[in-house]
Amino acid sequence: MPENTQPSVIGKPQIRIDGPFKVSGTAMYATDHNFPGMLYGVPVEATIASGKIQKLDTSAAEKMPGVRAIFHRANIGKISRSTPGEGFERICVERRPPFEDDVVRYYGQYVALAVADTFEVAKAAADAVRVTYDKQKPNVEADLQPDDDPEEIATTYGPVKRLQSERGDPENAFAKAAVKINQTYATPSETHNPIELQAATAIWDGDKLTIYEESQSIFNMRDVIAQMFGLPKENVRVITKFVGSGFGSKLWPWTHCPLACAAARQLGRPVKLILSRRMTFQSAGHRARTQQLVSLQHDYVYERSMLDNYHEDCGEATAFHYSVPNLRVKFGRAKRHIGTPSDMRGPGAVPGLYATESAMNELADELKMDPVKLRVLNEPKIDESLGIPFSSRHYVECLELGAEKFGWSKRNAQVGSMKQNGLTLGWGMAGAAWVAARFPAAASIELRDDGTVRVASGTQDIGTGTYTILAQLAAQKTGVALDKVEVALGDTTLPEGPISGGSMATGSLVPAVFAAADNAITSLLSIATTTPGSPYEKRKSDDLAFEGGRVFVKADGPSGGVPFADLLRRANVRLVSGHGSAEATFGEKKPKFSTHSFGCHFVEVTWQPEIARLRVNRVVTVIDAGRIINPLAGRNQIEGAVVMGIGMALLEHTTYDPQNGAPINSNLADYMVAVNADVPPLDVHFLDFPDKEINELGARGIGEIGLAGIAAAITAAVHHATGVRVRELPVTLDKLI
Ligand code: MOS
């Protein structure tokens, strides 16, 4: 439908349609669902990081009143391994099913499970299980040296070559370079801390299994769990109506989910299993520690667990971000006795860009050049790593607008030279990039005889605004007001929707919802032309048009026409429906375009050396993410990412105890994230260059790009204020004094 003939709901700030449910407490999160006879499970966590279970004494725990069972390797029943499917299917980072063997490979690995009538009794019983270990010294060494790995390795997402990208002769070019930067940057292990804890409630009905879980990808979870329990996938239903955020930690199934399913199977009762905050630090993923050597080469090492192959792709943006004839990107891995790392908001690119953008800033300083100018001078015309054009790249415009909004021209590059109200100011900037693509998606639309519309897709809303986006897309195509659109998501009985990951849900949904609407409208027009007594009975469908919720004769124009609800009522049809789907572009073997979003951050910090007080005082962020469907939710995404970036730069790091391998700051008091008091006013701007390669609206994703580059901008500002280069995050105050 032409967008210029009716008022558009696309690109207008829309408040969340699910907001009232959240503020009134009626939004049902995964653990809000309770069932008759439901039992509670609490896992027993290993208190060593390396060794073997010698003896498991469950006798005291089993005798506690209200305890239904203590499960362990001998009595949990069969849980099979899952395997990856073709393409992006059945992704699971920690493949080992719980209790598969007696070996402990990380602190907090589940070694038993107490199930009881109440959570409190289950917790007491879990605490009463006595485990004796044959204990070995764990390797949680922070300094990462690459293990001996083959040139091509298996990863969670399939095989990957360790030499990711190469062009020209980087070694020779570096040897001859007039100015050289050759620095190592380190990013620590970080742990996702969404407010909502991970949890699973499993209910069996014969050989049918229903799981309530706060998943970022319900269909993937269905497929993994179906395989682990030997079920056809149509026998497994996953329901996720609301998610209290995820940051990637809820993308793939963790071992608590099969544990809840197995316990429920053994006991014939629903079992709910909620992780503690500490458990989420141990066994539900984290961002891998990285060490990255950047020159004309980008060599990086990341940590991984003993069994799993999670790949932290720090080179994601390196090979295309700037024009450079000689370049090499290569990685290695280092095994540690830790729970497996996994995706965390902007996986790979976020730590990667911290290193490469920091190196760009250091190079600019060496050259005594404005870091903005250095970036503009090295703007590539095409993606030089693939030799194909960008679908839409407006990075230079981001830099120009950011510099203008920030007042960058007033910068004095001299360290410590800028003062304000008795404080030393530090200014820094950095660029950002994040992949854009589509996952496969399907959706359905119903037009109903009461003038309402229902749009459905089995995707998730992880707090990012997907309910509202789906309503906007349906409203745009049907002309119905937003409050007349019902949105259904978060259930594997719905058409298969995209994962809420990679910032790709919105972009993937656009073509699926639009195709579904077109099909529903086709069905409506055929009713209009075939129903006896219809005003359009003698017409052909081709003569008719649908716009703004009304059917009209094309030749007469849209001023007349009949509301679709009238046509349905006349025909005694309650609803017409349409189904639509769209293919993935993610992982295309021979893409025609290089598709990414771009952006930049300009940061001001204040520094008081007398009291060692460092504050982020001002941030200007400009994002080129194509068309923004909901600027209100969109701005909120970028602001949230910048807040997380302040935490990444200054606060967040998970520390492992060298003695027992435990993540020792595994709670929200000791693991610091940025809070309101750390965050200044944030000034977010979106460019508006629709990217029609992604979908017909030109909308790319915005969930992750806001976190890319921000830490490098902050460390540059810290250097400008203090003269100290911090190359290992976070910038704790001891590094500045
Ligand atoms: Mo994001 S790490 O793809 O949830």
Boltz pocket constraint, residues with backbone or C-beta under 6 A from the ligand:
constraints:
  - pocket:
      binder: B
      contacts: [[A, 216], [A, 246], [A, 247], [A, 248], [A, 249], [A, 251], [A, 343], [A, 344], [A, 345], [A, 346], [A, 347], [A, 500], [A, 501], [A, 502], [A, 503], [A, 704]]
      max_distance: 6.0
